[in-house]
């Protein structure tokens, strides 16, 4: 098949264009092949142009002729060039002419991308912080990963994968997650909080956060209204807002979010859902009173809205017993109940769960399947074993005791050293103290200055929103042992002076 | 504080209402407490009603009086009841009256939930199948988990978590994923396909599927148009459709999707993106020719649309070298490039990656952060080690060789045994053979019948859509060893007869 052949008046300066690297692990012929591809794609070599003969190129760039031959064969097999007998190798005539490579440096982050457009909903800066560096930190209220039975978990994790039946857990599984873990969690929820759900109505998620995301995607559309606290977990706010929904902010006092305020608002507005953290409101750590729990349930039934109950903090409650979740009282008709193993065990092991009305959990599973198909089954199976062996219960009991001691010690330190600077109430549960700083203390500067002295604390911006500007911080005590706590408080004290 | 006290004319039949279970692991007083809570919440016990005296109840239900006292204290501390001195224990007068519990059985899946509403977009049945049962199966083209260096991975996984520095990887980390794994992947992409990206422009996802989901959420809005193949990976279709976007279906032939058809369509319509699988189109396994790759890039530049390049199958290509991805040619201006470790290693270990323009990856990270915060850092770190030790390369080479043998053997078996029933081409790569069955063969019945004989095969519905109704199946050969393959083919043959 004859093609139109262009004769290049002058050969290209291949000696400088092709800079091979003999130290590289990439074979020479692939390096040469890749140079030609980039010459073709940037328009230097046009369709129908001839490549130099293998002999000439070999001499020019100083490699064996057979290497050039291999490179040319590679180019042909990849569909860039064709060989015409007794003539030579030519750039495929049918290749479309690409525009010249843009001259701007794509590494330069200053240059705005303009090749295609996408939503600007997510142009905000990344919210989350990296705590994986070895650094003294007062965090937002995370568990101490050193207390969790990680070794036991990892032993099971490895052991399952080595077993004959375990290998099956490496294949695609149920989008709802490991059946064993769902069974264990159902038992655990029944024993600890009288919440009786069917295994089929349980969906294992990646942390309770995925539960918030799934609920938001299913419940909310552009212009819908969702009720949240005047102060609220900011990430939840972001999740709701990205659906196009608007937030109706409800006052929060020492008994939690105020359902009477919501009741008044419901006379004028329809809402799709309420988001609440019953133990313990984020960021202020207050527990929603039983009376208010029932009132929210009553309003939900009357007004047919959903309650997204994010009970990630149930397991760490120090005063009396924790209250029954709304989900346990409601027999699961109006409540989507979210829980977390991540937040009680180790933040980077992403396991949470959600339960609620059967149809809703079905829809949530169908969406979850589109997002990431399923979880890591072996990790889920390993957690199921830990529950069944009683290891999780032992861990929760042990951790609760230690966290209570740390809470008491931390609150004592705050009282002794910061009586003029920090106002707080001893939290009934959870892993952080909501600390309101004197208005003369600039938290952004404080965070910068403690960091210089080796202590990370948050700068408080995460907790603020358009209606909530209290000069406060969650000071997480749980991940600090006695020595670290003393050191952290000492740095904080020196910095505040 | 005096309250209004109702006197119940007659005592409730507590003996039958409270059925304690002495074999249960739940303490008796908690059981009794929970019975009272359910009597209160279902309206049997109204606000201000009196509970029986501890002495009476103890006699009635046959437990120690101290147990009843404990139960009553629990009820009081949980805010359900209050104790009035020298009178007794009363249901809190300020509790709102809840409506009677619905009498329908909430376990009955037939009854439609009507307490609140949500989108019906996800009422479809769950797409994905569970392959975790020990069952002979011809799957969609999944890797053989027995070949992957799982032991090595698990050893690293466990070992990292035990090390002092490793414990830090259990804390919250970078939403983009482990920096080490991103570095390893950048190196791997550069060596294997000349794709040079910055570590910051790399986002670790949960399988390549999360990359499709994130791209869809960022690029598509209600009414937008995205181009996909006439035949296409159905899950991707679902992901795009749930954004409200419409699909523009492009013909697919032996060279892949046809850009000329798209070019014509672009004269009348605007599209936001093209989704393509360059190696090897799903489901038909064809490789997109280099000429067409360049044409798609040209169209993308001219029309400012994005190309979502799902290259999950790059690593398994048997004929010559795989072609360069579009992303490598485009210098990353128009292309969002997705890859998978999941699909080459083990389906239940959810690791994939996406790269593309910096700003886009930033947006994708911000969204990913809302969905599930981050991945499992220790698993990511373990994979980074496997890449850096050369273990992944060894594995890919070994697997490629074995899969080529399996492909050849499987195609030979198909040719010998099903020459009249199945039409197929030997695939150049990937882990499945696109098999078109004689139109007299009902694939739904066939799947039912082979299952009765102990072999799972798909019923073909997954591959069909409104424009594509070929009587075909992807027959995955990679996860079957020689013996299993022979057995599977034998069952298939007996069933087709």
Interface residues (C-beta under 8 A of the other chain):
Chain A: X25 X26 X34 X37 X41 X74 X77 X78 X79 X80 X92 X94 X95 X96 X97 X98 X99 X101 X102 X106 X107 X109 X112 X113 X114 X115 X116 X117 X118 X119 X120 X121 X122 X123 X124 X125 X126 X127 X128 X129 X130 X131 X132 X133 X134 X139 X142 X145 X146 X148 X150 X151 X154 X155 X157 X158 X161 X162 X165 X167 X168 X169 X170 X171 X172 X173 X174 X175 X191 X194 X198 X205 X206 X207 X209 X210 X213 X217 X218 X219 X221 X235 X238 X239 X242 X272 X273 X289 X290 X291 X294 X295 X297 X298 X300 X301 X304 X305 X306 X320 X321 X323 X324 X328 X329 X330 X331 X332 X333 X334 X346 X347 X348 X349 X350 X357 X358 X359 X360 X362 X363 X364 X365 X366 X367 X369 X370 X371 X372 X373 X374 X375 X376 X377 X378 X379 X479
Chain B: X25 X26 X34 X37 X41 X74 X77 X78 X79 X80 X92 X94 X95 X96 X97 X98 X99 X101 X102 X106 X107 X109 X112 X113 X114 X115 X116 X117 X118 X119 X120 X121 X122 X123 X124 X125 X126 X127 X128 X129 X130 X131 X132 X133 X134 X142 X145 X146 X148 X150 X151 X154 X155 X157 X158 X161 X162 X165 X167 X168 X169 X170 X171 X172 X173 X174 X175 X191 X194 X198 X205 X206 X207 X209 X210 X213 X217 X218 X219 X221 X235 X238 X239 X242 X272 X273 X289 X290 X291 X294 X295 X297 X298 X300 X301 X304 X305 X306 X320 X321 X323 X324 X329 X331 X332 X333 X334 X346 X347 X348 X349 X350 X357 X358 X359 X360 X362 X363 X364 X365 X366 X367 X369 X370 X371 X372 X373 X374 X375 X376 X377 X378 X379 X479
